Amino acid sequence: MRNLTVSKVALIASAMTFSTALMAGQFSDHVNELPKGPAITQSDVENAQKAWGDAVVAIGKAGDDAAAVAKKAAKTAYAFELGPIQFKPTLASEQPFRPDLEGTLSYFVSGNDKFAEDSGFALKPWSNVRFDNHTVNMQGNIAIAMGHYYFTGPDGSETKVEYTKGYVKTEDDRVLIFLQDSSLPYQR
C-alpha cells in the first residue's frame, strides 16, 4: 500500500464503489427502499402482531368469504405497496418465497394452481394466535421482532412456530410487515 499514490487509491476506491452500485442495480427489482416515518414503538409492534393474529383467526371463521377476508387483511398488514416483500411462510417448501399478494393469499387460503403445495394455512381454523417476542429491535421507523408465535387449533392444542418479522411505520402511522420468515422448531 505504501507504493500506491493517493490518486491510485482513489481510483481503486472509485472502482469498488462503482462495482457495488452496479451489483445493487442488477438486483433492484428485489430491493426496496423503506419509506421514512415516525419512530416505531414496542406498542406499535405488539398492536400489529395482535391485528395479524386476529386476522388469521378471522380468515378461518369466514367460511365462503375467507378469500375476501384474507385479501383485505393482507393488504392491511403487509407492505405490498412498497414493492416485493420478503415472506417465507412456515409450511412452504416448493415455492418458499412469496414476495407478492398472489403468493401470500395462496398460502393463507389456497386455491391458486401456481402454488399447488398450499392447503390454506389460515383455514384450519385457528381459534387464537399469540406472540412471545424474544427480542424486538427498533431503529427509527423500522422494527425487527423475533420469537415464537403459538397457533391454537380447534381442539385447544397449540402449534409453536419460530418467526422473524420486520415492520415499517409509514408517514400515515400504519405499521406494515415487510419481512416474515416462519419455521417449525428444529426436531432431532
GIBEL-V240616 format. One record per helix or strand of 2 or more residues. SS is the DSSP state (helix for helix, strand for strand). FROM is the first residue (numbers start at 1). LEN is the number of residues. If there is no record, write none. Layout:
<<SS FROM LEN> <SS FROM LEN>>
This chain:
<<helix 6 21> <helix 28 3> <helix 42 20> <helix 63 15> <helix 80 3> <strand 86 3> <helix 101 9> <helix 113 3> <helix 121 3> <strand 128 12> <strand 142 11> <strand 158 12> <strand 175 10>>
